[in-house]
Amino acid sequence: MFGFLKKTVENLKSVKPKNRKVSKEILEEMLLEADVTYEIVEEILYYLPPQELVNRDDLKRVMMTYFMYESENKELGKPFVELILGVNGAGKTTTIGKLANLYKSQGKSVILGACDTFRAGAVEQIKIWANKLEVPIVATNQGHDPAAVAFDTINSAIAKNIDHVLIDTAGRLQNQKNLANELEKIVRLCARAKNGAPDRKILILDGTQGNASFAQAKAFNEIIKIDGVIITKLDGTPKGGALFSVARELEVPILYIGVGEGRENLVKFEANEFVDTIIDAIFES
């Protein structure tokens, strides 16, 4: 069982009367309680066999179809450049620190690019992670051109033969036109520094927002095609069912789940284990 889904599991169990079999009506109530959108709940019910009682295997078969998207293994050349996106407060900087720690634990070298030059304190926050993890960082002062920082970070990685580049970006509200222009410019200069860069564009979503984060997700995906998602703070929310919508709406893999503030608190997302945890809660007597 995914331990970080504890609150979601508790919410699911609170709906079903004890010792009752799972009917479609009860299943609908349970899924809505876990923040699965009404549209997806209706979809799941539609694709189940016509009988009123729900069979565990049938439910798993339908639920797994939402997680068909697999992460492409594009790490063919150095450096592997990842652009990290998301609104302020989603846990973007902390997630960058966790990813850097993960890559270091795999014996890889890492460099950070402090391209959030818009928000006061953002550069200092990522510098703290760089110092803590003892990895190099390319940074400048607030207000400087973030695309130039991205360009310099990749060139530094090439010169030093570094494996991974993690580029932070500004997390301003997604409806601001200048954010779209800035991200597009960063992508252009990344490609100028290394052909094909960024190799992966990762969106960080706050799990406590549940389905409310979809407006952000869709907007970012329209500006700059997302390659994968990391969900943060999922251990502190009963809204785990929102992951069905994330996978369905963005049609990209969920890569990791953030489950705490520490550098080790990053869990690889396993669709099979996630679905099993949800189904165990649904069918528990």
The 8 nearest C-alpha neighbors of each residue, nearest first, counted from 0:
[[1, 276, 2, 272, 275, 273, 4, 279],
 [2, 0, 3, 4, 276, 273, 272, 5],
 [3, 1, 4, 5, 0, 234, 276, 6],
 [2, 4, 234, 1, 5, 233, 258, 235],
 [5, 3, 7, 2, 6, 1, 234, 8],
 [4, 6, 8, 3, 7, 2, 9, 234],
 [7, 5, 237, 9, 8, 4, 236, 10],
 [6, 8, 237, 10, 4, 9, 5, 239],
 [7, 9, 11, 5, 10, 6, 280, 4],
 [10, 8, 6, 12, 7, 11, 13, 5],
 [11, 9, 7, 13, 8, 12, 6, 237],
 [10, 12, 8, 29, 9, 13, 14, 33],
 [13, 11, 9, 14, 10, 15, 280, 8],
 [12, 14, 10, 11, 15, 9, 16, 29],
 [15, 13, 12, 29, 11, 16, 28, 10],
 [14, 16, 12, 13, 17, 25, 29, 19],
 [15, 17, 19, 18, 14, 13, 12, 284],
 [18, 16, 19, 284, 15, 20, 283, 12],
 [17, 19, 284, 16, 20, 15, 283, 21],
 [20, 18, 17, 16, 21, 284, 15, 22],
 [19, 21, 22, 18, 52, 282, 284, 53],
 [22, 20, 53, 52, 25, 26, 19, 23],
 [21, 23, 52, 25, 24, 53, 51, 26],
 [22, 24, 26, 25, 51, 27, 52, 53],
 [23, 25, 27, 22, 26, 28, 21, 51],
 [24, 26, 28, 22, 27, 23, 21, 29],
 [27, 25, 23, 29, 24, 28, 22, 30],
 [26, 28, 24, 30, 25, 29, 23, 31],
 [29, 27, 25, 31, 26, 30, 32, 24],
 [30, 28, 26, 32, 11, 27, 31, 14],
 [29, 31, 33, 32, 27, 35, 28, 26],
 [30, 32, 34, 35, 28, 33, 29, 27],
 [31, 33, 29, 30, 34, 28, 11, 10],
 [32, 34, 240, 30, 238, 31, 35, 7],
 [35, 33, 238, 240, 31, 32, 241, 36],
 [34, 36, 240, 31, 241, 30, 33, 40],
 [37, 35, 39, 38, 34, 40, 31, 244],
 [36, 38, 40, 39, 41, 35, 31, 27],
 [37, 39, 41, 36, 40, 42, 35, 43],
 [38, 40, 42, 41, 36, 37, 43, 35],
 [41, 39, 37, 43, 42, 38, 36, 27],
 [42, 40, 44, 38, 39, 43, 45, 37],
 [41, 43, 39, 45, 40, 44, 38, 46],
 [44, 42, 40, 46, 45, 41, 39, 61],
 [43, 45, 41, 47, 42, 46, 40, 23],
 [46, 44, 42, 43, 47, 41, 48, 49],
 [47, 45, 43, 44, 42, 48, 61, 49],
 [46, 48, 44, 45, 57, 49, 43, 58],
 [49, 47, 50, 46, 57, 45, 53, 44],
 [48, 50, 47, 51, 45, 46, 52, 44],
 [51, 49, 52, 48, 53, 47, 23, 22],
 [50, 52, 22, 23, 53, 49, 24, 48],
 [53, 51, 22, 50, 21, 23, 54, 20],
 [52, 54, 22, 21, 23, 51, 55, 58],
 [53, 55, 57, 56, 58, 52, 21, 47],
 [54, 56, 58, 57, 59, 53, 278, 282],
 [57, 55, 59, 58, 54, 60, 61, 53],
 [56, 58, 60, 54, 55, 59, 47, 61],
 [59, 57, 55, 61, 56, 60, 62, 54],
 [58, 60, 62, 56, 61, 57, 63, 55],
 [59, 61, 57, 58, 63, 62, 56, 64],
 [60, 62, 58, 59, 63, 64, 43, 57],
 [63, 61, 59, 64, 60, 65, 58, 274],
 [62, 64, 65, 60, 66, 61, 59, 274],
 [63, 65, 62, 66, 61, 67, 60, 59],
 [66, 64, 63, 247, 67, 62, 246, 243],
 [65, 67, 64, 68, 63, 246, 270, 252],
 [68, 66, 64, 65, 69, 63, 252, 250],
 [67, 69, 252, 66, 251, 250, 70, 246],
 [70, 68, 252, 71, 67, 251, 66, 253],
 [69, 71, 252, 72, 68, 227, 254, 251],
 [70, 72, 73, 69, 226, 74, 252, 68],
 [71, 73, 74, 70, 75, 69, 198, 199],
 [72, 74, 75, 71, 198, 79, 76, 199],
 [75, 73, 72, 76, 79, 77, 198, 78],
 [76, 74, 73, 77, 72, 79, 78, 198],
 [77, 75, 74, 78, 79, 73, 162, 198],
 [78, 76, 79, 162, 161, 75, 160, 163],
 [77, 79, 162, 163, 161, 80, 76, 164],
 [80, 78, 163, 77, 164, 74, 162, 198],
 [79, 81, 164, 197, 198, 78, 196, 163],
 [82, 80, 199, 165, 197, 200, 198, 164],
 [81, 83, 200, 166, 201, 197, 165, 199],
 [84, 82, 201, 167, 166, 200, 202, 168],
 [85, 83, 202, 168, 201, 203, 82, 170],
 [86, 84, 203, 170, 202, 91, 89, 204],
 [87, 85, 170, 171, 89, 172, 88, 173],
 [88, 86, 170, 89, 171, 85, 91, 90],
 [87, 89, 90, 86, 91, 205, 170, 85],
 [88, 90, 205, 87, 91, 204, 86, 203],
 [91, 89, 93, 88, 92, 94, 231, 205],
 [90, 92, 94, 93, 89, 203, 95, 85],
 [93, 91, 95, 94, 90, 125, 96, 167],
 [92, 94, 96, 90, 95, 91, 97, 260],
 [93, 95, 97, 91, 96, 92, 90, 98],
 [96, 94, 98, 92, 93, 97, 99, 91],
 [95, 97, 93, 99, 94, 98, 128, 100],
 [96, 98, 262, 94, 100, 95, 99, 101],
 [99, 97, 101, 95, 100, 96, 94, 102],
 [98, 100, 96, 102, 101, 97, 95, 103],
 [99, 101, 97, 103, 98, 102, 104, 96],
 [102, 100, 98, 104, 99, 103, 97, 105],
 [103, 101, 105, 99, 107, 104, 100, 98],
 [102, 104, 107, 100, 106, 105, 101, 108],
 [103, 105, 101, 102, 106, 100, 107, 99],
 [106, 104, 102, 103, 107, 101, 100, 108],
 [105, 107, 103, 104, 102, 108, 101, 162],
 [108, 106, 103, 102, 105, 162, 109, 163],
 [107, 109, 162, 161, 103, 163, 106, 110],
 [110, 108, 163, 164, 162, 161, 134, 99],
 [109, 111, 135, 164, 136, 134, 163, 165],
 [112, 110, 136, 165, 166, 164, 137, 113],
 [111, 113, 166, 137, 152, 114, 136, 149],
 [114, 112, 138, 167, 122, 115, 137, 111],
 [113, 115, 145, 168, 167, 116, 112, 148],
 [116, 114, 169, 168, 117, 113, 167, 121],
 [115, 117, 141, 142, 114, 118, 143, 145],
 [118, 116, 115, 142, 141, 169, 119, 121],
 [119, 117, 121, 116, 120, 115, 169, 141],
 [118, 120, 121, 117, 141, 116, 122, 123],
 [119, 121, 123, 122, 124, 118, 141, 116],
 [122, 120, 124, 123, 118, 119, 115, 125],
 [123, 121, 125, 124, 120, 113, 126, 115],
 [122, 124, 126, 120, 121, 125, 127, 119],
 [125, 123, 121, 127, 126, 122, 120, 128],
 [124, 126, 128, 127, 122, 123, 92, 129],
 [127, 125, 129, 123, 128, 124, 122, 130],
 [126, 128, 130, 124, 125, 129, 131, 123],
 [129, 127, 131, 125, 126, 130, 96, 132],
 [128, 130, 126, 134, 132, 127, 131, 133],
 [131, 129, 133, 127, 128, 132, 126, 134],
 [130, 132, 128, 129, 133, 127, 134, 126],
 [133, 131, 129, 130, 134, 128, 100, 99],
 [134, 132, 130, 131, 129, 135, 128, 136],
 [133, 135, 129, 132, 110, 109, 136, 130],
 [136, 134, 110, 129, 111, 133, 137, 109],
 [135, 137, 111, 110, 112, 138, 129, 134],
 [138, 136, 112, 152, 113, 111, 148, 135],
 [137, 139, 113, 136, 112, 148, 122, 140],
 [140, 138, 143, 141, 137, 148, 113, 116],
 [141, 139, 143, 142, 116, 138, 122, 144],
 [140, 142, 116, 143, 117, 139, 119, 118],
 [141, 143, 116, 117, 140, 144, 145, 118],
 [144, 142, 141, 140, 116, 145, 139, 117],
 [143, 145, 147, 146, 142, 148, 116, 114],
 [146, 144, 114, 148, 147, 116, 143, 149],
 [147, 145, 185, 149, 148, 144, 184, 188],
 [146, 148, 150, 145, 149, 144, 151, 188],
 [147, 149, 145, 151, 146, 150, 114, 152],
 [150, 148, 146, 152, 147, 151, 112, 189],
 [151, 149, 147, 148, 153, 152, 189, 188],
 [150, 152, 154, 148, 149, 153, 155, 147],
 [153, 151, 149, 155, 154, 150, 112, 137],
 [152, 154, 156, 155, 150, 151, 192, 157],
 [155, 153, 157, 151, 156, 152, 192, 158],
 [154, 156, 158, 152, 153, 157, 151, 159],
 [157, 155, 161, 153, 159, 154, 158, 160],
 [158, 156, 160, 154, 155, 159, 153, 161],
 [157, 159, 155, 156, 160, 154, 161, 153],
 [160, 158, 156, 161, 157, 155, 154, 162],
 [161, 159, 157, 158, 156, 162, 77, 78],
 [162, 160, 156, 108, 159, 78, 163, 109],
 [161, 163, 78, 108, 77, 107, 109, 79],
 [164, 162, 109, 79, 78, 161, 80, 108],
 [163, 165, 80, 110, 109, 111, 79, 81],
 [166, 164, 111, 81, 112, 82, 80, 110],
 [167, 165, 112, 82, 83, 111, 81, 164],
 [166, 168, 114, 83, 113, 115, 112, 165],
 [169, 167, 115, 114, 84, 83, 170, 166],
 [168, 170, 115, 171, 117, 114, 116, 167],
 [171, 169, 86, 87, 85, 168, 172, 84],
 [170, 172, 86, 169, 173, 87, 178, 175],
 [173, 171, 174, 175, 86, 170, 87, 178],
 [172, 174, 175, 215, 171, 218, 219, 178],
 [175, 173, 172, 176, 218, 178, 179, 171],
 [176, 174, 177, 178, 173, 172, 179, 171],
 [175, 177, 179, 178, 174, 180, 173, 181],
 [176, 178, 180, 179, 175, 181, 182, 174],
 [179, 177, 181, 176, 180, 175, 182, 171],
 [178, 180, 176, 182, 177, 181, 222, 183],
 [181, 179, 177, 183, 178, 182, 184, 176],
 [180, 182, 178, 184, 179, 183, 177, 185],
 [183, 181, 185, 179, 184, 180, 178, 186],
 [182, 184, 186, 180, 181, 185, 179, 187],
 [183, 185, 187, 181, 182, 186, 146, 180],
 [186, 184, 146, 182, 188, 187, 183, 189],
 [185, 187, 189, 183, 184, 188, 182, 190],
 [188, 186, 184, 190, 185, 189, 183, 191],
 [187, 189, 191, 185, 190, 186, 150, 146],
 [188, 190, 186, 192, 196, 191, 187, 150],
 [191, 189, 196, 194, 193, 187, 188, 192],
 [190, 192, 188, 189, 193, 187, 194, 150],
 [191, 193, 189, 190, 150, 154, 153, 188],
 [194, 192, 190, 196, 191, 189, 195, 153],
 [193, 195, 190, 196, 191, 192, 189, 197],
 [196, 194, 190, 197, 193, 198, 189, 191],
 [197, 195, 190, 198, 189, 193, 194, 80],
 [196, 198, 80, 199, 81, 189, 82, 195],
 [199, 197, 196, 80, 81, 79, 195, 200],
 [198, 200, 81, 197, 226, 201, 82, 80],
 [201, 199, 82, 226, 225, 81, 83, 227],
 [202, 200, 227, 83, 228, 226, 84, 225],
 [201, 203, 84, 228, 85, 83, 229, 204],
 [202, 204, 229, 85, 228, 230, 91, 84],
 [205, 203, 230, 89, 206, 231, 229, 202],
 [204, 206, 89, 231, 207, 208, 230, 232],
 [205, 207, 233, 232, 208, 231, 209, 230],
 [208, 206, 236, 209, 205, 232, 233, 238],
 [209, 207, 206, 211, 212, 205, 210, 238],
 [210, 208, 241, 238, 211, 207, 206, 212],
 [209, 211, 212, 241, 213, 208, 34, 36],
 [210, 212, 208, 209, 213, 214, 215, 207],
 [213, 211, 210, 215, 208, 214, 209, 216],
 [214, 212, 216, 215, 211, 210, 217, 245],
 [213, 215, 217, 216, 212, 218, 211, 210],
 [216, 214, 218, 213, 212, 217, 173, 219],
 [215, 217, 213, 219, 218, 214, 220, 212],
 [216, 218, 220, 214, 219, 215, 213, 221],
 [217, 219, 221, 215, 220, 216, 214, 173],
 [220, 218, 222, 216, 221, 217, 223, 215],
 [221, 219, 224, 217, 223, 225, 218, 222],
 [220, 222, 218, 219, 223, 217, 224, 225],
 [223, 221, 219, 220, 179, 218, 224, 183],
 [222, 224, 220, 221, 219, 225, 183, 182],
 [223, 225, 220, 221, 226, 222, 200, 219],
 [224, 226, 200, 220, 227, 201, 223, 202],
 [227, 225, 200, 199, 251, 201, 224, 228],
 [228, 226, 201, 252, 251, 225, 253, 254],
 [227, 229, 253, 202, 201, 254, 203, 252],
 [228, 230, 255, 203, 254, 256, 253, 202],
 [231, 229, 256, 204, 206, 205, 203, 257],
 [230, 232, 257, 205, 206, 233, 256, 204],
 [233, 231, 206, 234, 258, 235, 257, 205],
 [234, 232, 206, 235, 231, 236, 258, 3],
 [233, 235, 3, 232, 258, 236, 4, 5],
 [236, 234, 233, 232, 207, 6, 237, 3],
 [235, 237, 207, 238, 233, 234, 6, 7],
 [7, 236, 238, 6, 239, 33, 10, 235],
 [239, 237, 34, 33, 209, 236, 240, 241],
 [240, 238, 241, 7, 237, 242, 33, 4],
 [239, 241, 35, 33, 34, 242, 238, 243],
 [240, 242, 35, 239, 209, 244, 243, 34],
 [243, 241, 245, 240, 244, 239, 246, 35],
 [244, 242, 241, 246, 245, 240, 247, 65],
 [243, 245, 247, 241, 242, 246, 248, 36],
 [246, 244, 242, 248, 243, 247, 249, 241],
 [247, 245, 250, 244, 243, 249, 248, 251],
 [248, 246, 244, 250, 245, 249, 65, 243],
 [247, 249, 245, 244, 250, 246, 217, 213],
 [248, 250, 251, 246, 247, 245, 217, 220],
 [251, 249, 246, 247, 248, 68, 252, 245],
 [250, 252, 227, 249, 68, 226, 246, 253],
 [253, 251, 68, 227, 69, 70, 254, 228],
 [252, 254, 228, 227, 229, 255, 268, 251],
 [253, 255, 268, 229, 228, 252, 227, 267],
 [256, 254, 267, 268, 229, 266, 253, 265],
 [255, 257, 230, 266, 229, 265, 231, 268],
 [256, 258, 231, 265, 232, 264, 230, 259],
 [259, 257, 264, 234, 232, 265, 233, 256],
 [260, 258, 264, 261, 257, 232, 234, 265],
 [259, 261, 264, 262, 93, 258, 257, 263],
 [262, 260, 264, 263, 259, 97, 93, 265],
 [261, 263, 97, 264, 100, 96, 260, 265],
 [264, 262, 261, 265, 97, 100, 101, 260],
 [265, 263, 259, 258, 261, 262, 257, 260],
 [264, 266, 257, 263, 256, 258, 255, 97],
 [267, 265, 256, 255, 268, 257, 264, 258],
 [266, 268, 255, 254, 269, 256, 265, 253],
 [267, 269, 255, 254, 256, 266, 270, 253],
 [268, 270, 272, 271, 273, 267, 254, 255],
 [271, 269, 273, 272, 274, 66, 268, 63],
 [270, 272, 274, 273, 269, 275, 63, 276],
 [273, 271, 275, 269, 270, 274, 276, 0],
 [272, 274, 270, 276, 271, 275, 269, 1],
 [273, 275, 277, 271, 276, 272, 270, 278],
 [274, 276, 278, 272, 277, 273, 279, 271],
 [277, 275, 279, 0, 273, 274, 278, 272],
 [276, 278, 274, 280, 275, 279, 281, 273],
 [277, 279, 281, 275, 280, 276, 274, 282],
 [280, 278, 276, 282, 281, 277, 283, 275],
 [281, 279, 277, 278, 283, 282, 8, 12],
 [280, 282, 278, 279, 283, 277, 11, 12],
 [283, 281, 279, 280, 278, 284, 21, 55],
 [284, 282, 280, 281, 279, 12, 278, 18],
 [283, 18, 17, 282, 19, 20, 281, 16]]
